Amino acid sequence: MNRPRISTMITTVLLAVVTRVQAVGEDPDPMPARSRITSVGLFKNGLAVVRRELTIPADGVYEITDVPEPVHGTFWIECNATIETRMAIREYEAPLRVRESTDLQEHFAGRTVTIQFRDPGRLPITGRVVDAHAEGRDVDWNRSYAHSTPEWSRWSAYAPPMTEAVRAPARFLVLESASGLDYVDSSAISSLHVDQAGMSVRVRRPVLLITARGIGAQPATAVISYLTKGLAWAPSYRVDMTHPSTLNIAQEAVIKNELEDLQDVHIDLISGFPSIEFADVLSPLSLETTLQGFFFQLSQLNQRGQWSDGVVSQQMITSNSASASARWPEQSIVPSGEGVDVHYHSIGPRTLLEGESLMLGVASDQVAYERVVEWTVPDSRDAYGRPIGDWSAEPDVEDTWDAVQFRNPFDFPMTTAPAIMIANGRFNGQRTSHWVNPGELTTLQITPALSVRTHVAENEAPGEREITEIGGQRFRRTLASGRLAVGNHRNEAIKIVIRRQFSGEFVEADGEPRKELREEGVYSINPRQELTWTLTLQPGEEKVLEYSYTVLVYF
């Protein structure tokens, strides 16, 4: 008797379940929105701190097409409402662009095409290009994740990150015709005619969906901040030594924009040595990476810093290291700022379109300077006191340099950058200027000093040698004596700074040089030391300096 009612109830429940499934699987119609970049802070290594603002008028789902590619752990949204963020793929109609047509299957999906073949005996075919995305997910996730702390492998460094973005075009172009599916080898295609070529095509692009709840009577502002790649600045210095006692120094900056159009955006130039441990790890929020790619990038964190000198040189320029002359303990400390050693230099609002570059002057000033010649004689022994290879008594000519000493005249740090030196309008040289705090003394090399002749000789004293055992290893104690000779072949007096590095215990030296321990000798059997003389040589004058030290030699 109640069967009709029971049937009606079952039907109602099933309809509710189906409706619920559809509601879960479908998004409410998102409202288009566009965030605006308000400020960027540029590092020298291609990373930028980006700040965007989005006005949210009411509760709902908003779709943003200017999707960021953030560094892992740096994407944040600040808002006085409840915000939930999701990345998704959406299809859009876009004008046909020839340069995008390398992947024929994806680019002409759903379009009717006629294919002519390279083989003249093969008849052309016409069909509709099958949509590769029509049946849902087309990416097979590879869950062979790399461990986050693997043992180092010489081959693992060369493994490419697994990202969906780097995908080769398919070999076959699949067409649907009245007779079925045709798989056409792309290399066999001579030409391809597209019906209605002037119309738009469908493209798949990532979008950022922001769900906002709790918006009050007034619109809310969401501040989106993250680190990403695509913007950088490159500083340089011009040092004019025309005046005999006053140096003219100018800093310029080149800004390269490969991110997106910047319209009246505030720009800060950041200098320092940024600690960005995950700089090369793309956030899993991005659809440009898979979990396999994400975990692979994490696995590379323990393998950095072991590459070639070229990478080290690049890091030195794009980051910062303090000037060597700024480490001498005899200098007075110059207070230069508060907080961490990351300096923001504002250049105000700028408009810079994607792909454009901008060069501008940052600062210029004058400062007193002094011309010097630097001669550094490197250590000829290893940590065990043994001579290094076939060490020659004649040092390399590039160990003697013309240089200038001056104090940073700017009210901000001089960042690590190339510097060119000119005098009387003529180019004199180019070297790297290292990080210098405001008011701090630095030495900037110019070019090898060929007219300042130098010679060094060192010998071990003959006779019996004391045998010492340290940690189960045997050493002989040797007395080494050296001789430094320098001659001024110029028609002017020069100030010369001579540095002799050695391993062992200092005994004595002419001229009362300054003596100090070098940092690299902390764990050596022999202390690693350096003697420094500062002399003035008149035209044609020669000076000879003698020194001696004892050293433990492993045998």
Secondary structure by P-SEA (a helix, b strand, c coil): caaaaaaaaaaaaaaaaaaaaaaaaccccccbbbbbbcbbbbccccccbbbbbbbbccbbbbbbcccccccccccccccccbbbbbbbbbbbbbccccccccccccccccbbbbbbbccccbbbbbbccccccccccccccccccccccccccccccccccccccccccccbbbbbccccccccccccccccccccccbbbbbbbbbbbbbbcccccbbbbbbbbbbbcccbbbbbbbbbcccccbbbbbbbbbbbbccccccbbbbbbbbcccccccccccccccccccaaaaaaaaaaccccccccaaaaaaaaaacccccccccccccccccccccccbbbbbccbbbbcccbbbbbbcccbbbbbbbbbbbbbccccccccccccccccccccccccccccccccccccccbbbbbbbccccccbbbbbccccccbbbbbbccccccbbbbbbbbbbbcbbbbbbcccbbbbbbbbbbbbbbbbcccbbbbbbbbbbbcccccccccccbbbbcccccccccccbbbbbbbcccccbbbbbbbcbbbbbcc
